[in-house]
Amino acid sequence: MGYDEGVSTNALAGMHHLNPSRVGGTLGTLFGGWHVVWSTLIAIGFAQPIVDFVLWVHMLSNPYVVQPFSFTTAVTLVIVTTFIGYAVGYIFALIWNRAHRGA
């Protein structure tokens, strides 16, 4: 039994085209959301132990110190990473659509 059993050819053909705005919005939300979580961890004081643990399990010494929480910096981080995520997703979808043109 194949993965496409019962799925029309038109449905599979439509999977080759990605809407750049939707992909950008999805990645922007993912990137921004991840950094909202990170900012929250900093605000509640859990970020440094996480950094320490992640570096420890990779057998690395930790030269990094998490700075005190700053609301302005956190908002800037979330806005910038959301924009970068949107741009990466948008560009990826454009490249994907170009590579799969006529497929």
RODO-2510 file (C-alpha; in nm, 4 decimals, decimal comma):
residues 103
     n   res          X          Y          Z
     1     m     0,0000     0,0000     0,0000
     2     g     0,1656     0,3265    -0,1169
     3     y     0,1522     0,6584     0,0607
     4     d    -0,0419     0,8118    -0,2267
     5     e    -0,3103     0,5450    -0,2500
     6     g    -0,6462     0,7125    -0,2734
     7     v    -0,4943     1,0554    -0,3321
     8     s    -0,5693     1,2174    -0,6643
     9     t    -0,2886     1,3074    -0,9020
    10     n    -0,4010     1,6713    -0,8896
    11     a    -0,3596     1,6793    -0,5108
    12     l    -0,0050     1,5478    -0,5387
    13     a     0,0795     1,7891    -0,8201
    14     g    -0,0390     2,0812    -0,6067
    15     m     0,2101     1,9885    -0,3370
    16     h     0,4955     2,1102    -0,5561
    17     h     0,3938     2,4762    -0,5301
    18     l     0,4544     2,6593    -0,2034
    19     n     0,2932     2,9906    -0,1172
    20     p     0,5927     3,2102    -0,0229
    21     s     0,3902     3,4266     0,2172
    22     r     0,2516     3,1259     0,4026
    23     v     0,5884     2,9548     0,4290
    24     g     0,7444     3,2841     0,5403
    25     g     0,4703     3,3362     0,7964
    26     t     0,5113     2,9839     0,9289
    27     l     0,8893     3,0102     0,9683
    28     g     0,8596     3,3642     1,1029
    29     t     0,6159     3,2417     1,3671
    30     l     0,8420     2,9482     1,4515
    31     f     1,1579     3,1611     1,4802
    32     g     0,9826     3,4401     1,6712
    33     g     0,7993     3,1971     1,8983
    34     w     1,1198     3,0154     1,9820
    35     h     1,2733     3,3444     2,0905
    36     v     0,9665     3,4379     2,2969
    37     v     1,0285     3,1128     2,4864
    38     w     1,3997     3,1962     2,5200
    39     s     1,3206     3,5479     2,6465
    40     t     1,0758     3,4010     2,8969
    41     l     1,3430     3,1599     3,0217
    42     i     1,5781     3,4543     3,0736
    43     a     1,3085     3,6527     3,2558
    44     i     1,2352     3,3682     3,4999
    45     g     1,6023     3,2841     3,5538
    46     f     1,6130     2,9428     3,3849
    47     a     1,8236     3,0342     3,0803
    48     q     2,1736     3,0022     3,2309
    49     p     2,1209     2,6469     3,3627
    50     i     1,9901     2,5447     3,0208
    51     v     2,2905     2,6966     2,8419
    52     d     2,5218     2,5275     3,0933
    53     f     2,3509     2,1907     3,0430
    54     v     2,3436     2,2059     2,6621
    55     l     2,7126     2,2917     2,6454
    56     w     2,7964     2,0278     2,9076
    57     v     2,6249     1,7468     2,7139
    58     h     2,8239     1,8545     2,4078
    59     m     3,1425     1,8324     2,6174
    60     l     3,2124     2,2043     2,5861
    61     s     3,3154     2,4511     2,8517
    62     n     3,0828     2,7439     2,8948
    63     p     3,2275     3,0856     2,8157
    64     y     2,8777     3,2424     2,7948
    65     v     2,6905     3,4278     3,0675
    66     v     2,3239     3,5099     3,0243
    67     q     2,2697     3,8793     3,0886
    68     p     1,9860     4,0205     3,3013
    69     f     1,6478     4,0381     3,1296
    70     s     1,5720     4,3517     2,9296
    71     f     1,2219     4,3918     2,7876
    72     t     1,3421     4,6179     2,5048
    73     t     1,6133     4,3715     2,4042
    74     a     1,3672     4,0809     2,4201
    75     v     1,1177     4,2599     2,1941
    76     t     1,3981     4,3477     1,9514
    77     l     1,5123     3,9843     1,9495
    78     v     1,1635     3,8557     1,8747
    79     i     1,0988     4,1125     1,5989
    80     v     1,4343     4,0555     1,4291
    81     t     1,4124     3,6751     1,4402
    82     t     1,0513     3,6809     1,3196
    83     f     1,1571     3,8947     1,0229
    84     i     1,4548     3,6676     0,9499
    85     g     1,2315     3,3599     0,9709
    86     y     0,9825     3,5182     0,7325
    87     a     1,2582     3,6115     0,4870
    88     v     1,4170     3,2641     0,5007
    89     g     1,0797     3,0955     0,4460
    90     y     0,9810     3,3307     0,1655
    91     i     1,3115     3,2871    -0,0172
    92     f     1,3024     2,9099     0,0364
    93     a     0,9533     2,8907    -0,1170
    94     l     1,0614     3,0990    -0,4170
    95     i     1,3604     2,8700    -0,4762
    96     w     1,1451     2,5609    -0,4225
    97     n     0,8842     2,6826    -0,6724
    98     r     1,1505     2,7666    -0,9288
    99     a     1,3185     2,4249    -0,8872
   100     h     0,9852     2,2433    -0,9229
   101     r     0,8457     2,4498    -1,2076
   102     g     0,6695     2,2254    -1,4547
   103     a     0,7057     1,9174    -1,2341
***
